[in-house]
Amino acid sequence: MSEAIKLVAFCGSLRKASYNRMALAAFAERLPAGTTLSTVDIGDWPLYDADIQAKGFPDKVQAAQKAMLAADGIVLVTPEYNYGISGVLKNAIDWLSRTQPQPFAAKPTAIFGAAGGLLGTARAQYQLRQTLIFLDARPLNKPEVMIGQAQTKFSPEGKLTDEAVGKFLSDMGAALALAVRQARAAANVK
């Protein structure tokens, strides 16, 4: 039996009933056996400010960094606002990128999102990938999960009703678990 896999997730939508929160819950339900996921709440972090940082990182930022360093992989779920990632998610990334050790470096990272338009969160995910590359994260290339017309994919109770999207989320969880195992193997070879 392989070693358990720990994932930490960030949702870039603050609304409790957001499609992105629903998608994250559906992803968590479909993770491979032996994989756990914890979610970090980022909604009440202060806006990044170097003056605040100079006085010390906020407790919630430090706790998130610690959770990321202890995790084997990262999950980022982003809505798309004006063709980009949400401000709250970008703010969290900006804070975390300044901590030492920087917790994105070399971490297998899954990104997905849900939106009402046909393209889902394609443009936001592209923007997020650029940021992750700069941070030396290891974003998964496949599968890409961009949940378009999200209002038609979930029940009023928030359960995913689209089998194709469920399969993509399941495949993404399996791909992230594989990336974690590969990263572990590479670290053991060194």
Secondary structure, DSSP 8 states (H G I E B T S, - for coil): ----EEEEEEES---TT-HHHHHHHHHHHT--TTEEEEEE--TT-----HHHHHH---HHHHHHHHHHHH-SEEEEE---BTTB--HHHHHHHHHHHTSSS-TTTT-EEEEEEE-SSTTTTHHHHHHHHHHHHHTT-EE--SS-EEE-SGGGTB-TTS-B--HHHHHHHHHHHHHHHHHHHHHHHHHHH-
